[in-house]
Amino acid sequence: MNVDTDKLVDANAAAEMLALKVSTIRRLTYEKRLPCVRPTGRRCVRYRLKDLEALIRECHQPART
């Protein structure tokens, strides 16, 4: 499956991908812990898939054996 990692998604899609609440996505954005793109100004917030995937890799903890 070829996924365009530069694709932009909204807060709802980001929350679904990360299994978080939309309010958590907005808080992480406000705290500048989650990079975002504002294509048309201040209110329109989008997230790059590659940034979401990087967050998943960064927070990944291997299972204990």
C-alpha positions in Angstrom: 0.0 0.0 0.0 1.5 3.3 -1.1 0.5 6.0 1.4 1.3 9.7 0.7 3.1 10.7 3.9 2.8 14.4 3.0 -1.0 14.1 3.0 -2.7 16.4 5.5 -5.4 15.2 7.8 -7.7 17.0 10.3 -7.8 16.6 14.1 -10.5 13.9 13.8 -8.5 11.7 11.5 -5.3 12.3 13.6 -7.2 11.3 16.8 -8.5 8.2 15.2 -5.0 7.2 13.9 -3.4 7.7 17.3 -6.4 6.3 19.2 -6.7 9.5 21.2 -9.5 12.0 21.8 -9.7 15.0 19.6 -9.3 17.2 22.7 -6.0 15.5 23.4 -4.8 16.2 19.8 -5.8 19.8 20.3 -3.9 20.0 23.6 -0.8 18.4 22.1 -1.0 21.0 19.3 -1.4 23.9 21.7 1.6 22.6 23.8 3.6 22.4 20.5 4.2 18.7 21.1 2.5 17.8 17.9 3.6 19.6 14.7 0.8 21.0 12.6 0.2 22.9 9.4 -2.1 25.9 9.1 -2.7 26.1 5.3 -5.3 28.9 5.3 -4.6 30.7 8.5 -4.8 30.4 12.2 -8.0 28.4 12.7 -7.5 25.7 10.0 -5.2 23.1 11.5 -4.0 20.0 9.7 -1.4 17.3 10.5 1.0 15.6 8.2 0.8 11.8 8.2 4.6 11.5 8.5 4.5 13.7 11.7 1.9 11.4 13.2 3.9 8.3 12.2 7.0 9.9 13.8 5.1 10.4 17.0 4.1 6.8 17.0 7.7 5.7 16.5 9.0 8.1 19.1 6.5 6.8 21.8 6.8 3.1 20.9 8.0 0.9 23.7 9.0 -2.7 22.9 7.2 -5.4 24.8 9.1 -7.0 27.7 10.1 -10.5 27.3 
